[in-house]
Amino acid sequence: MARVLKTSARELAGIPAGEESLADLRRLAGLDRGDVVPLLDAALPAELGRVTEWKLQALENGRTVTAWLSREALQEIIPALAKIYRVPVRTVRRSWFRSFPEQGYMLRAPRTAGREQGQRRAGSGTWEELTRRQRAYLVACFREDQQAEKRAEGIRAAGRDPGRAAQWRRISFTVRADPAFTGYTRVQERLRAEGWHDSGAGSTLHALARRGLVRVSEDEVEVFPLGFVPRVVVEMTRSGRTCARAGLGESPAGRARGDLLSEWLWTALVKVAEAGGAGLAEDALWGRAKFYLGTGYRPGGALSRGFIDCLSDGGDARQEGAYRWVVTAAGRDHIRHHASDYRELYPEIPADAAVERVSGS
């Protein structure tokens, strides 16, 4: 029918792109469950068990198949389904997450030592290709970027939301007006102290931008008594930070290893765990930690970890139930398995009470 009407099966079925269930993906591929079973069975290793129509039906109905409940199993099943359904792997991964949001922590690709070493080697190679002047500008921007990151971490630690990183990472490089009215920005002061600040700043910044190390843009800022004047804004890219660290011989501060959480996310998880079975009041969890740790989607559709969930306590005949944050089974497993790792990584965060509560649950 879709061919006759010169449209797609998805349009005809009225299923918006990006909102397909696992069953939708199968139907849009024109397959019955009976068609999928032998194809999936042939694609999966024997240790995952035999594929049956019952298992496939359970998945499509949102019921967990115990034999497939591991990161290793998902790394086999999801690409196999993507090949059978003729869609990108990320499409199946998102549909799977939609059915099993509590498995988000297993669907996320972990950072590996090899991957990070490769990034450092690439950053070191780029650093060697830069001129002394370009290195000085990159380092000055990098230092300001790291100061902005520290300020944001301080705001999070105080229980407030610092806003989107895309905003607080924007570095004011220069204001196009007489310095007698505007003074110099912090980046300019750094460069002036090292003897690099002169009229060639624009070409140097754009040379770094062409290499993908920074992004350069312009906006306007109000300066008394001049009114609104142009301002040049610089934002470090991930490649730029990697390159600067490689050149300076520095490692990311406070970077968690592998699947471990960052300091502020671990602090938030501990806070929820310490509340125990009663849960933490919904408004007691500040900032964006709930999007990264919660069961569901982060803004922009990225996968969260599913370590906490916001549930109603049910209420009673007189009062509507209140919503409270509780640690999920995945969150409890994460805390139990990695408590010693976090104790070594973030010794200043007291987590013994949280670990004790989780271990006793």
Residue pairs with C-beta under 8 A, 6 or more apart in sequence:
1 12
2 8
2 9
2 11
2 12
5 12
9 27
9 28
9 30
10 17
10 20
10 28
13 24
13 27
13 28
15 24
15 28
18 91
18 94
18 301
19 98
20 28
20 91
20 95
21 60
21 95
21 98
21 99
22 59
22 60
22 81
22 92
22 95
22 96
22 99
23 60
24 95
25 81
25 85
25 87
25 91
25 92
25 95
26 32
26 33
26 36
26 60
26 85
28 85
29 84
29 85
29 86
29 87
31 84
31 85
33 53
33 56
33 57
33 60
34 53
36 56
36 81
36 84
37 51
37 52
37 53
37 56
38 51
39 84
40 51
40 56
40 77
40 80
40 81
40 84
41 50
41 51
43 76
43 80
43 83
43 84
44 51
44 76
44 77
44 80
45 76
48 67
48 68
48 73
48 76
48 77
49 67
49 68
55 65
55 67
55 68
58 64
58 65
59 65
59 68
59 99
60 99
62 99
62 100
64 100
67 73
68 74
68 77
69 103
70 106
71 106
74 96
74 103
74 106
74 107
78 89
78 92
78 93
78 96
78 107
79 89
79 92
81 92
82 88
82 89
82 91
82 92
85 92
93 107
93 303
94 301
94 303
96 103
96 107
97 103
97 104
97 107
97 297
97 303
101 295
101 296
101 304
101 306
102 295
102 306
102 309
102 328
102 329
102 330
103 306
103 330
104 295
104 303
104 304
104 305
104 306
104 330
105 259
105 305
105 306
105 307
105 330
105 334
107 303
108 259
108 303
108 305
110 258
110 259
111 257
111 258
111 259
112 258
119 242
120 242
120 245
120 246
122 239
122 242
123 239
123 242
123 243
123 244
123 245
123 246
123 247
124 243
124 246
124 247
126 211
126 213
126 239
126 243
126 246
127 135
127 243
127 244
127 246
127 247
129 211
130 138
130 208
130 211
130 243
130 247
133 196
133 200
133 204
134 204
134 207
134 208
135 247
136 191
136 194
136 196
137 191
137 196
137 201
137 204
137 205
137 208
138 208
138 213
138 214
138 240
138 243
138 244
138 247
139 244
139 247
139 248
140 187
140 190
140 191
140 194
140 196
141 171
141 173
141 187
141 208
141 214
141 234
141 236
141 240
142 236
142 240
142 241
142 244
142 245
142 248
143 190
144 171
144 186
144 187
144 190
145 169
145 171
145 236
145 241
146 253
147 186
148 168
148 169
148 171
149 169
151 162
151 168
152 162
152 165
152 168
153 263
153 264
155 161
155 162
156 162
156 264
156 286
156 287
156 289
157 264
157 267
159 286
159 287
160 286
160 287
161 286
161 287
161 288
162 168
162 287
166 235
169 235
169 236
170 233
170 234
170 235
171 185
171 187
171 233
171 234
171 235
171 236
172 185
172 186
172 187
172 221
172 231
172 232
172 233
173 185
173 187
173 188
173 201
173 205
173 216
173 231
173 232
173 233
173 234
174 185
174 187
174 188
174 201
174 231
174 232
175 182
175 185
175 221
175 223
175 229
175 230
175 231
175 232
176 229
176 230
176 231
176 232
177 223
177 226
177 229
181 223
181 224
181 225
181 226
182 223
182 229
184 192
184 197
187 234
188 197
191 197
191 201
202 232
205 214
205 216
205 232
205 234
206 216
208 214
208 240
209 215
209 216
211 239
212 237
212 239
212 240
213 236
213 237
213 239
213 240
213 243
214 234
214 235
214 236
214 237
214 240
215 234
215 235
215 237
216 232
216 233
216 234
217 232
217 233
217 235
218 230
218 231
218 232
218 233
219 230
219 231
219 233
220 228
220 229
220 230
220 231
221 228
221 229
221 231
222 228
222 229
223 229
236 244
244 250
245 251
245 252
254 262
254 263
254 346
255 262
256 262
256 263
256 266
256 345
257 341
257 345
259 338
260 266
260 338
260 341
260 342
260 345
261 269
261 293
261 342
263 346
263 349
264 287
264 289
265 289
265 292
265 293
266 342
266 346
266 349
266 351
267 346
267 349
268 285
268 287
268 289
268 290
268 293
269 293
269 307
269 308
269 327
269 331
269 334
269 335
269 354
270 349
270 350
270 351
270 354
271 280
271 284
271 285
271 354
272 279
272 280
272 285
272 293
272 308
272 325
272 326
272 327
272 331
273 327
273 331
273 332
273 335
273 351
273 354
273 355
273 357
273 358
274 353
274 354
274 357
275 324
275 325
275 326
276 357
276 361
277 326
277 361
278 324
279 311
279 313
279 324
279 325
279 326
280 324
280 325
280 326
281 322
281 324
281 325
282 310
282 322
282 323
282 324
282 325
284 325
285 325
288 299
290 308
290 310
290 325
291 297
291 298
291 299
291 304
292 298
292 304
292 305
293 304
293 305
293 307
293 308
293 331
294 304
294 305
294 306
294 307
294 308
294 309
294 310
295 304
295 306
295 308
295 309
295 328
296 304
297 303
297 304
298 304
305 330
305 331
305 334
306 328
306 330
306 331
307 327
307 328
307 330
307 331
307 334
308 325
308 326
308 327
308 328
308 331
309 325
309 326
309 328
310 323
310 324
310 325
310 326
311 323
311 324
311 326
312 321
312 322
312 323
312 324
313 321
313 322
313 323
313 324
314 321
315 321
315 322
327 335
327 358
331 358
332 358
332 361
335 351
335 354
335 355
335 358
336 355
336 358
336 359
339 351
339 355
342 349
342 351
343 351
